[in-house]
Amino acid sequence: MSTTDTSGAGGAGRNRFIYVTAALAALNGLLFGFDTGIISGAFLYIKQTFVMSPLVRGIVVSGAMAGAAAGAALGGKLADRIGRRRLILLGAAVFFVGSFTMAVAPNVPVLVLGRLIDGVAIGFASIVGPLYISEIAPPKIRGALTSLNQLMVTVGILVSYFVNYAFADAGAWRWMLGAGMVPAVVLAVGMVKMPESPRWLFEHGRRDEAREVLERTREGSVEAELSEISETVEKQSGTGLGDLLQPWLRPALVVGLGLAVFQQVTGINAVMYYAPTVLESTGFGSATSILATVGIGVINVVMTVVAIALIDRVGRRVLLLVGVGGMVVTLAVLGAVFYLPGFSGALGWFATGSLMLYVAFFAIGLGPVFWLLISEIYPLSARGTAMGAVTVANWGANLVVSLTFPMLTANVGTSVTFWLFGAFSLAALVFTYYVVPETKGRSLEAIEADLRENVATTSVGDAASESPETGDD
């Protein structure tokens, strides 16, 4: 069968190939989510094996975040140097090594080392998964397929909760952490025969190969898209971190960095990493606490699907405002649950219900909308560099929250900790209302034109106000 066949059978085969390729690449998101969730259940039993202070507990959990920040910082450059597909394969191998190291760790330092290695792979995945999918997918279904990566993050979290529950009775935390080797192998094997990104091939002078990949994933002539890629490559050359500080790009950079930090300091990954530990403190047993987190994982997946269905209908800002507003309320309730003595009889159930609502509001707002917005608000010439900088900020904030959460709960209490997250959520609500733009239904070119027009208008206004001759002519 010809790869350029656009008849029924050829079209069906082409679509199947595109969806399979995107699904395999989205396993990067699953690895991301799996590591986020697996440590939450495993940690209940790790602390029974090793004696650790609150600081050391935070280091064990946050080790992956430190590695992920480094992986994200390196991922963009590596993706450009060795290719998207090779970086996915490298990430799968690194994740396998990290999972194996954690599973056999004889002491805390080796366990932290495994978390760091695992984190580097997650940092790679957070950059290269969406990048590869967006470049391999046809324009008309690019949005849906790119959103698949975020959906797989939530699926990975849910899968990790089931794995935790499966080994809970035996307290087999080594098997929990070692289970990460399985999706790593699946990702590596699946990607071996997948094509390289046509854009990367074109950038590196392999234009015939780029054309072959496009012909395998597109209908009709691909010459127009090849011309567009050529123009994009020319525009993107020479973009560095310093270029992001240009006056016309600063507003977009502020939005991206602000949402990156708020997504983490509002507490989501503290909840994901420590939910079983928090629920165990309410009187639930270890196995029951892990089972309760399965329900939280299901809510996370379902509400992410809801967000994907609504995001092009109601808009990004609306989902953000509703989601963050709901987080403010549920975090206030969570703080009250752990503070008021009247709740003590049914504390576990109140806490579980409040955590589910909190995760639901996150999953329709800050969860998916953040990643979508940062792919929309930056001009093509700076998108890779900007997304890399924002992703590093996101992982850095994740590191701080996951490291300090055990110390916060130990020193100021669970109630105050949740109220602190609620205060950050309130700040995020104000930030979203006044700073975050609506991008629904707008072309990327129109968004870029607005950025340039706004700074041009501001410059003209400033010049007019400073002119000593204003009004004299």
N, C-alpha and C positions, 0 to 999 in steps of 0.2 A: 504493500500500500504506500502510495506517495505521501510524503509528509506535507505536501501542499494541497492535498485533496480536501475540498470543502463540501463534498457530498455528504449525505446523511451518515453513512458509516464512518467516513473520515472525520466528520465533525464530532460525532459521539466519541470516537477514539481520542481525538484531540482534547475534548473537554475532560474525559476521564484522566488523561495524562496530566492536565493542569491541576485538577483537584487532588490527585494522588501526590503530585509534587508539593503542592501547598500544604497538604496534610502532614507529609513527612517533615517539611521544614518547620511546621508549627509544633513538632515535638520539642523544638527548642523551648517553646513556652511551657510545655508540659514539664520539662526538666526544671525550669525556673520555679514553677508552682510546686513540684514535688519536693524540692529541697526546702521551700518555705514551710510546707506542712509537716514533713516527716520529722523534723527536729522537735516539734511541739509534743508529740507523743513519746518519742524516744527519750526526751529529756527527763520524763518522770522516772525512768529506770536508770538513766546515766547517773543521776545524782545519788542513787542508791549504791552504785558501784564505786564512784569516786567522791571523796569528801571535797566540797568546793564552797568557797565564800560566795556572797552575792556578786562580787566583782568578777570572780572566775567564771561563775555561771553565765554572766553577761558576755564574757570573752568567748566562751564555747559557742554560744548561740550566734554572736555577732561576727565570728571569724569569717563566715561565708560572705557577710556584707563587705568586709574589708577586701576580701579577694574579688568580689564582684565589682567594687569600685575600680580596682586595678584592671580587671578584665574589660570593663566598659571603656576605660581610658585607652587601653591598647587595641580594643576590638575594631574601632573604626579604621585605624591605620593598617592593621593586619588584613582587614577585609579588602582594603584597596590594594595591598601589596601581594597577598597570596591568593586572593579570590574569595567570594562568598562561600562557595561549596567546600573548599578546603578548610576554611575557618570553622564551618559547621562540623566537619569530620574531626578537626583538631579539638574542638570543644567537647564533642562526644567522648573522645579518648581521655581528655583531662577529667571530665566528670566521672568516668569509670574509675580512674586512678584515685580520685578523691573519695568516692564512695567505698572503694576497697580499703583505703587507708583508715577511714573512720571505723569500718566494720571490725578491723583487727587491732585497733588502737590499744596498746597495753597501759597507757597512762594519758593524763589530760593533755600534755604538750603534743603528743602524736595525734590525739583527737582534734585539737585546734588546727594542727597542720593539715589534716584531712579536710576540715571545714574551709580552710583558706584555699586549698586546691580546688575543692568543689565550687567555691565562690568565683574563682577565676573563670571557670567554665560557664557559670551562670551569667557573668558579665559579658562574655562572648555572645551567649545566646540572646541576651536582652537587646543586643545591637544587631546581630546578623540575621536572626529569624525574621523580624518584620522587613528588614532591608531586602533579603533574598526574595521573599514572597512578593513584595511590591514591584520588584524589577522583573520577575518571571511571569506575573499575572497580566492578562489582557486588561486594558484600561476600564472596560465596562463592568468588570467584576473585581477590580483591584481592591475597592473598599471593603467588600464582604470578605474576601480572602485574607486581607491583612488583619481584619478584626478577628479572624480565626485564631491568630496567635494569642491574643488576650483571652479568648475563650478557653484555649488550651492551658493557660496559666491556672485558671480556676479549676479546670478538670484535673490538672496535676495535683493541686492542693487536695481535692476530694479523694483522688486515688491514694494519696499518702495517708489520709485519715483511715481509709479502709485497710491499708497495709498495717498501720499502727494498731488498729483494733484486732487484726488477725493474729498479731504476735503479742497482744497485751497480756493474756493469761499467763504466758510463759515469761513475760518481762524481757523478751529477747530483743533488746535495743540494737544489738549488733546486726541482727537480721533485718531490722527496720531500715537502718542506715545503708546496709549493703544492698538492699533491694533497688537502690538507685542505679546499680550496674545494668539492670535489665532494660529500662528505656534508653540508656546510653548505647547499648549494643544495637537495639532496634533502630535508633536514629542513624548510627554509623553504617549499618548494613543497608538501610533503605536509601541513604544518600550516595552510595558508591556509584550507582548507575544514573543518578540524576544529572542534568546538565548544569553548566556554570551559568551565572547571570549573563544575559546578552549584553547588558550595559558594561559589565566588567570586561568581557571579551573585546568589545569595541574599543574601550579605553586603552587596552593593551595591544592594539594593532591586529587583533584576530577577528577581522571583520567578516570573513567568510563563515567562521564558526558562529558568530553572533547572528548572522542572517539565518543559518540553519536552525538555531534555537528558536528564533522568532517565527520561522515558517512552521515549526512544530507546535507552536502555542498560539498562533494567530490565524485568522481567516483572511484570505485574499492577499493582496500585495503588502509587503512589509517595508517597502522603500521609504514611505512617508515617515514611519516610526524610526527607521535608521537615520534619516535626516534630522529628526527631532533629537535623537540621542547624540548625534554629532554636535548639534548646537548646545545641548546641555553640558556636554563634556567641556566645550570651550568656555562656557560661562562659569563652570565650577573650578577651573584651574586656578591655583594660587590662593584659594580661600583658607585663611588661618584663623586662630583664636582672636587675634587682634582685629580682624575685620568685623567681628560680632559687636564691637564697641562703636561702630559707626553710628552717628545720631539717628539715622532712619531705622536701624535694626534694634536699637536699645529697647523700645517698648515691647517688641516681640520677645527679646531675651529676658526682660523682667517677668513677662507672663509665664514663659517656660520655666525659669528658675523658681519663681514663686510657687507655681503649681507642683513642681518637682519636690520642693521641700514640704509644702503643706500636705501632699499625699502621704508623707511618712510621719510627720510630727503630730498628725491627728490620730495616730495610734494603730493603724490597721495591721501592720506586721507585728507589733507587740501582741496584739490579739491573736494573730495567726500562729506566732511562735509559742506563745505562753497560754493559750486558751485552756488546755487540759490542766495546767498547773493552777490557773486561776479557779477553775471549776472544782478542782480537788480541794482547794482551800475552803470551799463552801460546805464540805461534808460528803461530796460524791467520792466513790471509790475510783481507783485509777482507771479500770476498764470502763466504768460508767462515764467518767469524764471524757475519755477518748471517743466513746460512742456518741456523746452529746456533740462533740466537734464534727462528727460526720454530718449531723443535721446542719451545722453551720456551713460546712462545705457545700452541701446540696443547695442551700439558699444562695450561696455565692455564685454557683454555676447558673442557676435559674435566673437570677436577677441580672447577670451579665448578658444572658440571651435577651432578656427584656430590654436592656439598654441598647443592644445592637439593633433591635427592631424599632426602637423609638428615636434613635439619635439623629436620623435624617428627617424625621417628621416634626419633632417638637424643638429640636435645636440643642446645641452644646450647652449654652448658658443656662437654659431652663433645667436641664438634667443636673448640671452642677449645683445650681441654687437649691433645688429640691433635695438632692442627695446630701449636700453639706449641711443644709438646714436640719434634715433628719438626724444626721450624726450629732449635731449639737444637742438635740433633745435626748437621744438615746444615751449619750455619754453622761448627761446630767442625771438620768435615771439610774445608770449603772453605778455612778458614784453614790447615789442615795441608797441603792440596794446594799452596798457594802458598809454603809455608814449607820443607817437606822436600825436599832435593835429589833424593831417590830417585824422586820423582814426575816429574822433569823430562822424561823421554822421552815420556810420554803425558799431559803436563799438560793440554793442551787438552781431551782426552776426559774425564779425571777432573773437570775444572772444569765442563764442559758437563753431565755426569751429576749432579754435586752441585747445580748451579744448577737443573736440572729438578726434582730432589727437593725442594729448598727452595721453589720456586714451587708445587709440588704441595701441600705442607703448608700454605703460606699460603692457597692457593685453597680449601681445605676448612675453614679456621678463621678467621683474622683478616680475610680478604678479605670474604666475604659476611656473616659473623655480626655483625661490627661494625655494618654499615649496618642490618641487621635489628633488632638489639638497641636501637639508639637510636630506632627508630620504635615500640618496645614499652614501654620502661621509663619514659617520661615521661607524665604525665597529659595528657589532652586539652587542658586549659586552658593548658599551657605547652609543648606539643610543638613548635610552630613555632619559638618563641624558643630553646628548648633545642637543637633540631637545628641551628639557625643558629649558635649559639655553639660547639657541638661540631665542626661542619664547618669553621669558621674555624680552630679549634685543629688540626684534621687537616691543613689546607693549610699552616698555619704550620710544623708539624713537617716536612711534606714539603719546604717551602722550605729549612729548615735542613739537612736531610739531603742534598738534591740540590746545595746550594751548597757544602757542606763535603766531600763525597765526593772530588772531585779533589785537594783539599788534603790530606786524610787519607792517601790512597794515595800521594801524592808525598812526604809527610813521615814517616809511620810505616809505610808499606808496605801492600800488599793483605791480607796475612795478618792483621796486627793490626786492620785495619779490619773484616774479617769477624768476627774474634773479639769485637770491640767490639759489633757487631750481635748476636752470640750472647749476650753478657752482658745486653744489653737484652731479648733474647728470654727469657732465664731470669727476669729481673725480671717480664716480662709473664706468664710461667707462674705465678709466685707470686701476682701480682696477681689473675689469673683465678681461681685456686684459693680464695683467701680473700675476694675482694670481689665478683666477678661472680655475679649470681643466675641461676637457671634460670627461663626464662619459657615453656618448651614446654607447650602445652596449656592455658595459663592466659589468662583474659580480661584485657583491659586494665584493666577495673574492679577485678579482684582484685589486680592488681599495684599499682594506685594505693592500694587499701585497705591493703595490706601496708606501703607507705611511711608512710601516716598512722598506722597502728597501731604500727609500730616506734618512731616518734618519740614517740608518746603514752606508750608503755610506758616508754621511756627517761626521759621527763620525770617520770612518776609515781615511778619508782625514784629519781631524783635528789632529788625533793622529800622522799621518805620518809627518805632517808639524811641529809638536811640538817636534818630536824625535831628540835629539842631535846627534844620531848615523846614521841618514839618509845618505846613500851614502858611509858609511865607511866600510860596510861589503862586 
